Every structure is written in structure tokens, then in C-alpha cells.
Amino acid sequence: MKIFNNTGGKAPVPVTPDVSSSDVFGRLKTSNHQNIYDSDFEYGPQPLRWESFTANGGTVTHLPDTGGVRMRVPTTSGAISLRQSRPYHRYQPGKSLFMASAVTFGTALANQFNRVGFFDDSNGAFFEQNGTVTGTNPSGMCVVVRSDAGGVITENRVTLDEWNGDATTKATINWARIQMLWIEYAWYGAGTVRFGVTINGKQILLHAIPFGNRNNQTGAWARTGNLPVRYEQRNAGTTAAQNDMIHYGVSVLVEGGADDQRGFTYAYGNPQTAPRRAVAVAASRFPVMSYRGRPMGTQEYTQATAACTAGTTTSLTAGTAAWTVDQWRGRFVNYVVSGALNVARVVSNTSTVLTLADVVTGGALAVAPVAGQAYTIGLINRGQLLPRRLQVTSDQPVYVEIFVSRPGSAINLTGSNFVVNAAAPNSFAQIDSSATAFTLSGECVYSIFVPANNPVDQQIDNLFPLVNTIAGATPDILTVAVSNPGASIANVSVQIIGQEAMS
């Protein structure tokens, strides 16, 4: 359930219309900011960088003739068009995270929400156009800060007429035109969030929310500062007309430059008990090793032996549990049905029953839990696995390829068994060295020829990190597939050295 909470009034914070020269800490911006994410629509939808989600007639369409992406929803209640960056951008304490994007919102319609910003279904900050049109806010524009801290999603919504930035600019913006919007924030729990627009080369502040020592603010403004970029259209009811929202490029910058991720380095590869796998003569793309992140990043209640006793599209019943009422409110639960993983949000709970909702739509689940299945309660894995080095040895010459899954094309393995690394209990990766076949799937992102008895150690840190999907049910898989063109069995060992960053 979402609580809409208008902040009301103008915050007592000094603001400067043109903030191009200073960040949210009030420090002078320098030229050493670093672009950590950008979009280039020249090559189409870029499934390794972006994921789309649609429901009830919503569509997301690449427009190659204009360089943009069209978000479209019909008049249907519950229609959704959503496009989100695959990685959650890593917030770095002491530095502000900044995004800029060109957007055309379209027409304000009753029951429709058009959004752009740093956010997902649980946390973040974004611009919003909705159907609440007034004489002082004829375009229905707001800025919103969302949080699920405490288990209930709350939204602090500030309408245009209450923005505390440049009064002249906010009064003259035509929101039917394309706008270059920007958002900048410091998290720290109590950092400042700023919303603005770029006009004539100047970054103009429209609204700032300083959360430190703020009235009625007792907790962090969001549960996490690690957030994706998202564009979203959503109908909360039937609308009077079809509407398009169009967005163009986006950049995510770290002011002062991004520090290299340090620590949390692990090895993923063939187990110590069987360090080499036999690749048959003339074998094509034999999956020597695969790894992925576990679906739930934080595992607070794992029921692997006493499975659930019943399930519906809105509930899961656990006969042996003894929970405190609403102990798990706001958490997530995963469960397997017919071999497929599913994830749901916990809306509330009794001592033995979880009341559930779809992670994205907020409605009933598409797949209900089934009695007899194990389940895990916690938080969805929004971290990332970043490959750094590939190490391969073989007693025969082989051809090695790396495949990664993408939304809509998961890695297809036969006989896989993903297990945790017993020697690294703090790693959230799962490794498979059991699969016996790989059906061409995902995307080939790297390849190399490995001579016989000549170990290869290659840097691969230019690969995209392994992340999770919007719904949180399908972590990326990386598979090292080996082809043996020779006349003898190839005994191959594979290791990937990588880094992990939790959400």
C-alpha cells in the first residue's frame, strides 16, 4: 500500500536558480566528474543495459528515426509501460550522484502517472506528471521521494506550486515540450535531493529537499542510495485518452569521479574436488562453468526443509511458522513452481500466512505458490557481480566463449546445479560445474583460443556486470562454454575472478 504524503509548504533552505557550479554538498563542481552510465540508442534496445516491462497493453518502442524511445499506454486501467537501467547505480558516500535526461511527458490525464528519475518500485526520487491538475499546477507536475523503510511504501509528493526553486522558470516551463531534466542526490540517509531543468546551458534548480533535521523526518529518506534510472507510465484507473511519453539519452555521473570498487573479490570456477572437466572430441560449446547471483540478496528466513502448505495468487501459508504479526511486511519471498523461480512482495503477515502482491504491478500474482515448495524471505538481490579476470587451462587446444543471459533470453543449461561456494560464505554468488549441455542462448560477449598446456589469464573487466531483473526473479547467468575441435578429449579448468557489490 502506498501512502501519499504531501510535504507541504516551502522548505527553509536557501536556493540559487543556477546551480551549475555546486553539488548537493555546496562544494564547487570540478571537471573530474565521471560518467558511470549512459545510453546510446543507435544500436536499438540494448538488452544488456536496459530492461522493459509492460502490462495490459502498455508498449515500449525504440524510435530509430528520432533517437528516442516511446512509452505508450492505452486507456486501460492497470496498463504499464516501464523501462529501467539494468544496473543499480552504486552510490558513493561523500559524492553526489547526478542524472540528466531529455523527456517529453505528453498530456496530463486523470488516473495516469508519467515518471522519470532514480527509482524502482520501492525507493528513489523522480519527476512525476499526474492527472491532478489545478490552476496553479496546470500540467499536474510533482517531484516525489519514495521509500519502503519500515515495510510500508511511502511517497513524499511536492506539487509544482510548492517547489522552492526558481519561481520564474517553474512558472514558464511548457511541460508539453521536450525538457532536459536532472536529479542530484546525496544519500547518507539524510542527504539532500535536488530536482532541476537545464535551459540555455544552465542547470536551474526547481526544488530541493534537505532531509537533515527536517520536520517529521525521523528515518532515512530512502532505504538505499543504490538506485536505477527508470522511465514509467502507469494507469491507476481508466483514462480518457491514449498518451505517449518519449525519452531520449540519459547520463549518470558521479561528481568528483567514481572510486574503483575495492574488496569483495572472489573466485568462481571448477570445484577443488574436480578442478578439470572433460570436453569430448568435437564437442561444441560444452558448459564448463557458470555462475550467477542468488535471487535474494538478504536472506532473513530460509525454509528449505519445511515447505509451504498452501498458496494462492495473494498468499503463502506456512504451517510450522510462528511469526510476529507484520514481521515480514515490506520484505520479499521467493518460491519455485514448475522449475521457475518467482518473487513476490510481502504486504502483511499473520503467524503463519504471508499476504502477497506482484513486485511491479502491486496486484495478484501471475503464479501462485504451490504446497510442498521451499521458500525464502528477505530482500531482492540488487547487487552486482563484476567479472575481472578469466583463467583457463586445457591439455588440448580449445575455443572458449563467454555467454551472458539477458531479459527475454536466459542461459539454457541442461543438468545444472547452482550451489554456493562453501569456501566463501560471504559471497552471494552461486556456481555450477555440473551442466552437461548448453543450448545457444543469451549473448556471446567474449571469446578466445586457448593453446594446449598454455594457461591463459585474461583481463575481462570491460564486461557488463551480472545483475537481476526488474521483478527480481531472474539473476543473470554467465557461462563459459568450451568447444573442442581436436581429436582427443580436452581436460579444461576455468576460473573467473570477480568482485561483488551488495545492494
C-alpha positions in Angstrom: 0.0 0.0 0.0 1.3 3.4 -0.9 0.9 6.4 1.4 0.8 9.7 -0.4 2.2 12.3 1.9 2.4 15.9 0.7 5.4 17.7 2.3 3.5 21.0 2.3 5.0 24.4 2.4 8.3 25.7 1.2 11.4 24.2 2.9 13.5 26.8 4.7 16.6 26.3 2.6 18.4 28.9 0.6 18.3 28.2 -3.1 20.1 29.5 -6.1 18.4 29.4 -9.5 21.6 28.4 -11.4 23.3 25.6 -9.5 25.7 24.6 -12.3 28.8 25.3 -10.2 28.0 23.5 -6.9 26.9 20.0 -5.9 24.4 19.0 -3.1 27.2 19.4 -0.5 27.6 23.0 -1.6 31.1 22.2 -2.9 32.4 23.7 -6.2 31.9 21.3 -9.0 35.1 20.5 -10.9 35.7 18.9 -14.3 36.6 15.5 -12.9 33.1 14.1 -12.6 32.8 10.6 -14.1 30.1 9.2 -16.4 29.3 5.8 -15.0 26.3 5.0 -17.2 24.9 6.4 -20.5 22.5 5.3 -23.2 23.1 5.3 -26.9 20.0 4.3 -29.0 22.0 3.9 -32.2 22.0 0.2 -31.8 18.4 -0.3 -30.7 17.1 -1.6 -27.4 20.4 -2.6 -25.8 19.1 -5.6 -23.8 22.3 -5.8 -21.7 21.9 -2.2 -20.5 18.1 -1.8 -20.3 15.0 -3.9 -19.4 11.4 -3.2 -20.3 8.3 -4.3 -18.5 4.7 -3.9 -19.9 1.3 -4.9 -18.8 -2.3 -4.6 -20.0 -1.5 -3.1 -23.4 1.5 -0.9 -22.5 4.3 -0.8 -25.1 8.0 0.4 -25.2 9.2 1.1 -28.7 12.6 2.2 -30.0 12.3 5.1 -32.5 15.4 4.9 -34.6 14.4 7.9 -36.8 14.4 10.3 -33.8 16.9 8.6 -31.5 14.3 8.1 -28.7 12.1 5.6 -27.0 8.3 5.8 -26.9 6.4 4.8 -23.8 2.8 4.2 -24.6 -0.2 3.1 -22.6 -3.8 2.7 -23.7 -6.8 3.8 -21.8 -7.0 0.5 -19.8 -6.8 0.5 -16.1 -3.6 -1.2 -14.9 -1.7 -0.6 -18.1 2.0 -0.2 -17.6 5.0 0.7 -19.8 8.3 0.7 -17.9 12.0 1.0 -18.9 14.7 0.7 -16.4 18.5 0.6 -16.4 19.7 -3.0 -15.7 22.4 -2.0 -13.1 21.5 -0.2 -9.9 24.0 2.6 -9.8 26.3 2.4 -6.9 26.0 5.4 -4.5 29.4 6.5 -3.2 29.4 8.3 0.2 30.7 11.8 0.2 29.9 12.2 -3.5 26.7 13.2 -5.2 25.0 11.1 -7.9 23.6 13.0 -10.8 21.4 12.1 -13.8 20.2 14.1 -16.8 17.7 13.0 -19.4 15.6 14.6 -22.2 11.9 13.8 -21.8 8.6 14.7 -23.4 5.8 13.9 -20.9 2.8 14.3 -23.1 -0.6 15.2 -21.8 -1.7 15.1 -18.1 -4.6 12.6 -17.8 -6.6 11.7 -14.8 -5.6 8.3 -13.4 -2.2 8.3 -15.2 1.3 8.7 -13.8 4.3 9.6 -16.0 7.6 9.3 -14.2 11.3 9.7 -14.7 14.2 9.6 -12.3 16.3 7.5 -9.9 13.8 5.0 -8.6 12.3 1.5 -8.6 9.1 0.1 -7.1 10.4 0.6 -3.5 12.8 3.6 -3.3 14.0 6.6 -5.1 13.4 10.2 -6.3 11.6 11.2 -9.5 9.7 13.8 -11.5 6.0 12.8 -11.9 3.2 14.1 -14.1 -0.3 13.0 -12.9 -3.8 13.9 -13.5 -4.3 16.2 -10.5 -4.4 19.5 -12.5 -5.1 22.8 -10.7 -5.0 26.5 -11.6 -1.5 26.8 -10.1 -0.3 23.5 -11.5 -2.0 23.1 -14.9 0.4 20.4 -16.1 0.0 18.2 -13.0 3.7 18.2 -12.3 5.3 17.0 -9.0 8.5 15.8 -7.6 8.4 12.6 -5.4 10.7 10.9 -2.9 9.8 7.2 -2.3 10.9 4.9 0.5 10.0 1.4 1.7 11.9 1.8 5.0 9.8 0.3 7.8 8.0 -2.0 5.5 5.4 0.3 4.0 6.0 2.3 0.8 5.6 6.0 1.5 5.8 8.8 -1.0 6.6 12.4 -0.2 5.0 14.3 -3.1 5.5 18.1 -3.7 3.4 19.8 -6.4 4.8 22.4 -8.8 3.2 25.3 -6.9 5.1 24.3 -3.7 8.5 24.0 -5.4 11.1 26.2 -3.6 13.4 26.8 -6.6 13.5 29.4 -9.4 9.9 30.8 -9.4 10.2 32.4 -12.8 11.3 29.2 -14.5 8.8 26.9 -12.9 6.0 29.3 -13.9 7.0 29.5 -17.6 8.0 25.9 -18.4 5.8 24.3 -21.1 5.7 20.7 -20.0 4.3 19.6 -23.3 7.7 20.4 -24.9 10.9 18.3 -24.6 12.7 19.2 -21.4 16.3 18.4 -20.2 15.6 17.3 -16.6 18.2 16.5 -14.0 18.2 15.0 -10.5 21.0 15.0 -8.0 21.2 13.5 -4.5 23.4 12.6 -1.6 22.1 9.7 0.3 23.8 9.2 3.8 20.2 8.6 4.9 19.8 12.4 5.5 21.3 13.8 2.3 19.8 16.5 0.1 17.8 15.7 -3.1 17.6 18.3 -5.9 15.4 18.4 -9.0 16.0 20.7 -11.9 16.0 21.6 -15.6 18.7 22.7 -18.0 17.7 25.7 -20.2 20.1 27.8 -22.3 23.0 25.8 -20.9 22.2 26.5 -17.3 21.2 24.0 -14.6 18.3 25.6 -12.9 17.1 24.4 -9.6 13.3 23.7 -9.4 13.1 22.1 -5.9 15.4 21.0 -3.2 14.7 18.7 -0.2 17.3 18.8 2.6 16.4 15.9 4.8 18.7 16.5 7.7 16.8 17.9 10.8 13.6 18.1 8.7 10.2 18.3 10.3 8.6 14.8 10.8 11.7 13.1 9.3 13.0 10.5 11.7 14.5 8.0 9.3 16.4 7.8 6.1 14.8 9.4 3.1 15.1 6.0 1.3 16.2 2.6 2.4 19.1 2.6 0.0 21.1 5.0 -2.1 21.7 2.4 -4.8 19.1 3.1 -7.5 18.4 2.5 -11.2 17.3 5.0 -13.8 13.6 4.4 -14.7 11.0 5.8 -17.1 7.5 4.8 -16.3 3.8 5.2 -17.4 1.2 3.7 -15.2 -2.6 3.8 -15.3 -4.2 3.7 -11.8 -7.7 3.6 -13.5 -9.3 4.1 -16.9 -8.0 7.2 -18.7 -9.8 9.4 -21.2 -7.2 9.0 -24.0 -4.1 7.2 -25.0 -0.9 9.0 -24.1 2.7 8.8 -25.2 5.8 9.7 -23.2 9.1 9.9 -25.1 12.6 9.8 -23.6 16.0 10.2 -25.2 19.5 9.8 -23.9 20.5 9.6 -20.2 23.7 10.0 -18.3 24.5 9.1 -14.7 27.5 11.0 -13.3 29.5 10.8 -10.0 30.7 14.3 -9.1 34.4 14.2 -8.2 34.9 10.9 -10.1 33.9 7.3 -9.2 36.2 5.4 -6.9 37.1 1.9 -8.0 35.2 -0.8 -6.2 37.6 -2.5 -3.8 37.4 -5.7 -1.8 34.7 -8.3 -2.0 36.8 -10.2 -4.5 36.0 -13.9 -5.1 36.9 -16.8 -7.4 34.2 -18.7 -9.3 35.2 -21.9 -11.1 35.5 -25.6 -11.1 35.5 -27.1 -7.6 38.6 -28.2 -5.8 37.4 -31.8 -5.8 37.1 -31.9 -9.6 39.2 -29.0 -11.0 39.0 -30.1 -14.6 36.1 -31.1 -16.8 36.3 -33.4 -19.7 35.2 -31.9 -23.0 34.5 -34.6 -25.6 36.1 -34.7 -29.0 34.3 -32.4 -31.4 32.1 -31.1 -28.6 30.6 -27.7 -29.4 30.1 -25.2 -26.5 30.3 -27.5 -23.6 29.3 -25.5 -20.4 32.4 -26.0 -18.3 31.4 -23.4 -15.6 28.5 -21.0 -15.0 27.8 -18.6 -12.1 25.1 -16.1 -11.1 24.0 -14.1 -8.1 21.5 -15.7 -5.7 18.0 -14.3 -6.2 17.6 -12.9 -2.7 20.5 -10.7 -1.6 19.4 -10.6 2.0 18.1 -14.0 3.3 16.3 -13.5 6.6 14.2 -16.6 6.8 15.1 -19.6 4.7 12.7 -22.6 4.8 14.4 -25.3 2.8 13.1 -28.3 4.6 9.6 -27.4 6.0 7.9 -26.2 2.8 4.8 -24.1 2.5 1.5 -26.0 3.0 -0.7 -23.9 0.7 -0.7 -20.9 -1.7 -3.0 -18.6 -3.7 -2.3 -15.7 -6.0 -2.4 -13.5 -2.9 -1.0 -15.6 -0.1 1.5 -18.3 1.1 0.8 -20.4 4.1 3.5 -22.0 6.2 2.1 -24.4 8.7 5.1 -24.6 11.0 5.9 -20.9 11.3 5.4 -18.8 14.4 5.9 -15.2 13.1 5.1 -12.0 14.8 2.2 -10.1 13.0 3.6 -8.0 10.2 7.2 -9.2 11.0 7.8 -9.6 7.2 5.8 -6.6 5.9 7.8 -5.0 3.1 10.1 -7.9 2.6 10.0 -10.3 -0.4 9.6 -14.0 -0.7 10.8 -16.3 -3.5 9.5 -19.8 -4.4 9.8 -22.2 -7.2 6.8 -23.5 -9.3 7.4 -26.0 -12.2 11.1 -25.3 -12.1 10.7 -21.5 -12.4 11.6 -19.0 -9.7 9.0 -16.4 -8.6 9.3 -13.4 -6.3 6.5 -11.6 -4.5 6.3 -8.6 -2.1 5.0 -9.3 1.4 2.2 -6.9 2.1 1.4 -8.2 5.6 1.6 -11.5 7.6 0.0 -13.4 10.4 1.7 -16.0 12.5 1.6 -18.5 9.6 0.3 -16.7 6.4 2.0 -14.2 4.2 -0.2 -11.8 2.2 1.5 -11.2 -1.2 1.4 -8.9 -4.2 3.2 -8.7 -7.5 6.5 -6.8 -7.2 5.8 -4.5 -10.1 2.1 -4.3 -10.6 1.1 -4.4 -7.0 -1.8 -6.8 -7.9 -2.4 -10.5 -7.7 0.5 -12.9 -8.6 0.6 -14.5 -12.0 1.9 -17.7 -10.5 0.7 -18.8 -7.1 2.9 -20.6 -4.6 2.3 -24.4 -4.5 2.1 -26.6 -1.4 5.3 -28.6 -0.9 7.7 -25.9 -2.2 10.5 -24.4 -0.2 10.7 -20.6 0.1 13.0 -17.8 1.3 12.1 -14.4 2.8 14.4 -11.4 2.6 15.3 -8.6 0.2 15.7 -9.0 -3.6 19.3 -9.1 -4.8 20.0 -5.7 -6.3 23.8 -6.1 -6.1 26.1 -6.9 -9.0 28.8 -9.4 -9.9 31.6 -7.8 -11.9 33.9 -10.2 -13.9 37.5 -9.1 -13.7 39.8 -11.9 -15.0 39.4 -15.2 -16.9 41.8 -18.0 -16.2 41.7 -21.2 -18.4 43.9 -24.2 -18.7 43.5 -27.1 -21.1 45.6 -30.1 -22.2 44.2 -29.8 -25.7 43.7 -26.7 -27.9 40.2 -25.4 -27.3 38.0 -22.4 -28.2 36.4 -20.6 -25.3 33.4 -18.3 -25.3 31.6 -16.4 -22.6 27.8 -16.1 -22.8 25.6 -14.0 -20.5 21.9 -14.0 -20.2 19.7 -11.1 -20.9 16.0 -10.3 -20.3 14.0 -12.5 -22.6 16.9 -14.8 -23.4 18.1 -16.7 -20.3 21.0 -19.0 -20.5 19.7 -22.5 -21.3 21.7 -25.3 -19.4 20.9 -29.0 -19.1 21.7 -30.7 -15.8 22.8 -27.6 -14.0 23.1 -27.4 -10.2 23.9 -23.9 -8.8 25.4 -24.1 -5.4 27.1 -21.6 -3.0 30.8 -21.5 -2.7 31.5 -23.3 0.6 34.9 -21.7 0.9 33.5 -18.2 0.6 30.5 -18.0 3.0 30.1 -14.2 2.4 29.9 -14.4 -1.3 26.3 -14.1 -2.7 27.2 -16.0 -6.0 26.1 -19.5 -6.9 28.3 -21.7 -9.1 27.5 -24.6 -11.5 30.0 -27.1 -12.7 27.5 -29.9 -13.4 25.7 -28.8 -16.6 26.2 -31.3 -19.5 24.8 -29.2 -22.4 24.3 -25.6 -23.4 21.7 -24.6 -25.9 22.7 -21.4 -27.8 21.1 -18.6 -25.7 21.9 -15.3 -24.2 24.6 -13.2 -25.8 28.3 -14.1 -26.6 30.3 -11.3 -25.1 33.9 -12.7 -25.2 35.9 -15.4 -27.0 39.5 -16.6 -27.0 41.5 -19.5 -28.4 43.5 -21.4 -25.7 46.5 -23.5 -26.8 47.3 -26.9 -25.3 49.1 -26.8 -21.9 49.5 -23.0 -22.1 47.4 -21.4 -19.3 45.5 -18.2 -20.3 45.0 -15.3 -17.9 42.9 -12.6 -19.5 41.5 -9.3 -18.1 37.8 -9.1 -18.8 36.7 -6.2 -16.6 35.2 -4.5 -19.7 32.3 -6.9 -19.5 28.9 -5.7 -18.2 28.2 -6.7 -14.6 25.7 -9.5 -13.8 22.5 -8.1 -12.3 18.9 -9.1 -11.7 15.6 -8.3 -13.5 13.1 -5.7 -12.6 10.8 -8.4 -11.0 13.8 -9.8 -9.1 13.2 -13.4 -10.2 15.9 -14.0 -12.9 19.5 -13.2 -12.0 21.9 -13.0 -14.9 24.0 -16.1 -15.6 27.5 -16.1 -17.1 28.5 -19.4 -18.8 32.0 -20.3 -20.0 31.4 -22.6 -23.0 34.3 -24.6 -24.5 34.5 -26.1 -28.0 37.0 -28.9 -28.7 38.0 -29.1 -32.4 40.7 -31.7 -31.7 40.9 -35.5 -31.9 41.4 -36.0 -28.1 39.4 -35.3 -25.0 40.2 -31.9 -23.6 40.5 -31.6 -19.8 39.7 -28.0 -19.1 39.7 -25.9 -15.9 38.1 -22.5 -15.7 38.2 -19.8 -13.1 36.8 -16.3 -13.1 38.0 -13.7 -10.6 35.3 -11.2 -9.9 34.0 -8.6 -7.5 30.7 -8.3 -5.7 28.7 -5.3 -4.6 25.6 -5.9 -2.5 22.5 -3.7 -2.7 
